Amino acid sequence: MNILEKQLFEANFEAIATQFVKWKEAKPDNKILDSLAKSLYEMYTYTNSLEIREMVLEKQNKKLRDDNFNLRLNDDRSRTK
């Protein structure tokens, strides 16, 4: 998720959460709203876990590419000696 996508996701989630809070304040004992709150929380948590996993994989991939480049560079240097 790039920065613009992340900002859009956050803005959309904020709009939903703001409206949801108004509904919950108007009907605090509503079991359906309680269930929806749990669902929203789980969706947000899942999305964040996917983002974290993507960031970790990107960093690992960059490190592997850098390591591969350095190995090739050192191999080329050792062959020219």
C-alpha positions as CSV (number, residue, x, y, z in Angstrom):
1,M,0.0,0.0,0.0
2,N,1.6,3.3,-1.0
3,I,1.2,6.5,0.9
4,L,-1.8,7.8,-1.0
5,E,-3.6,4.5,-0.6
6,K,-2.8,4.4,3.1
7,Q,-4.2,8.0,3.5
8,L,-7.3,7.1,1.6
9,F,-7.8,3.9,3.7
10,E,-7.3,5.9,6.9
11,A,-9.7,8.7,5.8
12,N,-12.4,6.2,4.9
13,F,-12.0,4.3,8.1
14,E,-12.1,7.5,10.1
15,A,-15.4,8.5,8.4
16,I,-16.9,5.1,9.1
17,A,-15.7,5.1,12.7
18,T,-17.0,8.7,13.3
19,Q,-20.4,7.8,12.1
20,F,-20.3,4.5,14.0
21,V,-19.5,6.3,17.3
22,K,-22.5,8.6,16.8
23,W,-24.8,5.6,16.3
24,K,-23.3,3.8,19.3
25,E,-23.8,6.9,21.5
26,A,-27.5,7.1,20.3
27,K,-28.1,3.4,21.0
28,P,-25.5,2.2,23.6
29,D,-27.2,-1.2,24.2
30,N,-27.6,-2.2,20.6
31,K,-26.1,-5.7,20.2
32,I,-25.9,-5.4,16.4
33,L,-23.7,-2.3,16.7
34,D,-21.5,-4.2,19.3
35,S,-21.1,-6.9,16.7
36,L,-20.3,-4.4,14.0
37,A,-17.7,-2.7,16.2
38,K,-15.9,-6.0,16.7
39,S,-16.0,-6.7,12.9
40,L,-14.5,-3.2,12.2
41,Y,-11.8,-3.8,14.8
42,E,-10.9,-7.2,13.3
43,M,-10.9,-5.7,9.7
44,Y,-8.6,-2.9,10.8
45,T,-6.3,-5.2,12.7
46,Y,-6.1,-7.6,9.7
47,T,-5.3,-4.8,7.3
48,N,-2.5,-3.5,9.6
49,S,-1.0,-7.0,9.9
50,L,-0.9,-7.3,6.1
51,E,0.8,-3.9,5.9
52,I,3.4,-4.9,8.5
53,R,4.0,-8.2,6.7
54,E,4.4,-6.4,3.4
55,M,6.9,-3.9,4.9
56,V,9.0,-6.8,6.4
57,L,9.0,-8.7,3.1
58,E,10.1,-5.5,1.3
59,K,13.0,-5.0,3.7
60,Q,14.0,-8.6,3.5
61,N,13.9,-8.5,-0.3
62,K,16.0,-5.3,-0.4
63,K,18.6,-6.9,1.9
64,L,18.8,-10.0,-0.2
65,R,19.2,-7.9,-3.4
66,D,21.9,-5.8,-1.7
67,D,23.6,-8.9,-0.5
68,N,23.4,-10.5,-3.9
69,F,24.8,-7.4,-5.5
70,N,27.7,-7.2,-3.0
71,L,28.5,-10.9,-3.5
72,R,28.6,-10.4,-7.3
73,L,30.7,-7.3,-6.9
74,N,33.2,-9.1,-4.6
75,D,33.3,-12.1,-7.0
76,D,34.1,-9.8,-10.0
77,R,36.8,-8.1,-8.0
78,S,38.4,-11.4,-7.0
79,R,38.4,-12.6,-10.6
80,T,40.2,-9.5,-11.9
81,K,43.1,-9.9,-9.5
